[in-house]
Amino acid sequence: MRKNGLTLIEILIVIIIMAILATMILPKFFGQEERGYVAEAVGILSAMRQGEEAYKLEYSGYKYPTSTADWALLGMDSPTGVFTYTVTQVGTTTSFIARAARNAGGSCAAGLTITLSSSGTYGGTHILGPNPDPGASC
């Protein structure tokens, strides 16, 4: 007489197979939150650059925002989130760098940056940025 059911060995084999699959799949999901933050930062940097270019066309120079009113002159709200955003003059008043610096928060990415120059070139130290500097790491 044969009983219906699973033996202990069959259950262990299923558990082992599930564990192997989990070790292959789960690492792909880690870092997705940071990738989302970086995508948001890249979008904001692009909007900052467009605002700066529009301001330059109207006032013949760039605006380096330091207050909420300055951001409004660029046609945007003061950006907030896990990055801190700044625009700084480079050399003369004919170029600038928009920078997003990752805030601290338990992330290995704290302090890393993504930059966008007035010419449209990305850079920075954030490994997930669009064009990280050589040697960038997290």
Secondary structure, DSSP 8 states (H G I E B T S, - for coil): ----S--HHHHHHHHHHHHHHHHHHHHHHTTHHHHHHHHHHHHHHHHHHHHHHHHHHHHSS-----SHHHHHHTTS----SSEEEEEEE-SSTT-EEEEEEE--SS-TTTT-EEEEETTS-EE-S-TTSSS--TT---
